[in-house]
Amino acid sequence: MDIIFGKNKKEQLEPLRARVTGRIPAWLQGTLLRNGPGMHTVGESRYNHWFDGLALIHSFSLRDGEVSYRSKYLRSDTYKANIEANRIVVSEFGTMAYPDPCKNIFSKAFSYLSHTIPDFTDNCLINIMRCGGDFYATTETNYIRRIDPQTLDTLEKVDYRNYVAVNLATSHPHYDEAGNVLNMGTAIVDKGKTKYVLFQIPASVPEPWKHTAVLSSVAARSLLAPSYYHSFGLTPNYVVFLEQPFKLDILRLATAYARGVNWASCLTFHREDKTHIHIIDRRTGQPLPGRFYADAMVVYHHVNAFEQDGCLVFDVIAYADSSLYELFYLANLSQRLAENARLTAVPTLQRFAVPLRPDQSAAVGSNLITLASTTARALKEKGGRVYCQPEALCEGLELPRINYAHNGKPYRYVYAAKVQWTPVPNQIVKFDLLSKSSLKWEEEHCWPAEPVFVAAPGAQAEDDGVVLSTVISTDPHKLPFLLILDAKSFTELARASVDAELHLDLHGLFVPDAHGATRKRDPSQEEQDGDPACPEASRS
């Protein structure tokens, strides 16, 4: 497993032609952009956590049946400072650097209450976001970095705080039908309140950041312990946000540097608490008055959400606790991979249903969900509370993606990586939400990344298109490759092998060539959540 989590990866600055086997569909013209950590040691220093590594962006360009590959480290201020010093001098979430010259580079790290949050790193290693015709590397701090999608050069840095009062923001935004970007961030102790903020960046105006608008905000249940979250759900009329009991202790964060601990140690999972479900009406900007909650869980990735027969249905990848983050400390990874130890918390695709207009006359204890399509329940309690119990759909899925043309709508298919024993996926799965069946791709000694769906021109069926994934191998005789699957049958159409050092990445998006497109630009070609991953469907 050293090839996955061990040595730093080399850049491939000039386009490298791949060796293609099979047949790439003639309509597939564009560039797959991917992002993830590629460097974990600088000089004699080493990051503690895999998610701390310096961002390495890579791309596969597909044109006329040929594929070229290139990769380049994001030239962030963080990268430049570390390389110049030949050691880690800028702190990351799981690694505190001492002494930390980033105080001189990024300004003073801490002050009291409204300025307790440090000026975080701009090491944007999680996802790629589109805004108009521009592309940005993203992470979960207030910084994003614009990149050139062809050369992978790093361009200007954008600080969300110049346009909206957020200290943290998700790396899994959503896109509406006009291409506008919708995202959520946390404003910590802003004017005496800690809030979760929904904001929109218009895509069709010059300097879109200057036109960023706050659409809604939800007060955190705790002023000094807001929820951690990685993504959110979106429908045409509503936003789904989970305030989960995985909380960031602000006072501990403010003193982490002085106490000699990393910022990640300030995150705590409160098993005895509940997960609070906030439904925001996009038309009014106001949360629904119902008090909806579920059992304690940790959700990184929302999959999709839609409205049906007076209910809001949303699908997430849920964990029973926060042990996944602990697992990705490099010391823990080495030990568990050596032991082939099973995951302590297995991700599960779960479906929730929330009544948009709860029946006020319903008896306490009754189920407010009447949908025949799910066994998810919403049980009425005293005092206007509604307890939501999910339907468990499939275990082991992570890094979920969908056909984004169906985001916010009833849908059938989820494309995801599947983890079994190790935290590294060894399968790609197409899960059918209707039949509860699945198709899979796997190959011995191969470790695929997040699958990305790309719709065929004029597609009518939800699964008419291809699925792309970058694959690395622990077989020294096998080159890494871009895998191209037929999304309907989930059979391999082609692969493009490259004699280069690919890294295990996180999220990305496919950018269709404008000159090769035979239809209007479709948001299904791009990360929502976002970006989920994520995102967002989600997308880390």
Secondary structure, DSSP 8 states (H G I E B T S, - for coil): -HHHHSS----EEEEEE-EEEE---TT--EEEEEEEEEE-EETTEE-SBGGGSEEEEEEEEEETTEEEEEEEE---HHHHHHHHHTS--S-BTTB--SS-THHHHH-----SGGG-S--------SEEEEETTEEEEE-SSSEEEEE-TTT--EEEEEEGGGTS--SEE-S--EE-TT--EEEEEEEEEETTEEEEEEEEE-SSSSSGGGG-EEEEEEE-SSTT--B--S--EE-SSEEEEEE-SEEE-HHHHHHHHHHT--GGGGEEE-TTS-EEEEEEETTT--B-S-EEEE-S-EEEEEEEEEEETTEEEEEEEEESSSHHHHHTBHHHHHHHHHHT---SS--EEEEEEEESS--TTS-TT-B----TT---EEEE-GGGEEEEE-EEEEESEEEEE--GGGTTS---EEEEEE-SSSSS--EEEEEETTTTEEEEE--TTEEE---EEEE-TT--STT-EEEEEEEEES-TTS--EEEEEETTT--EEEEEE-SS------EEEEEE-TTT-SS---GGGS--S-S-STT-----
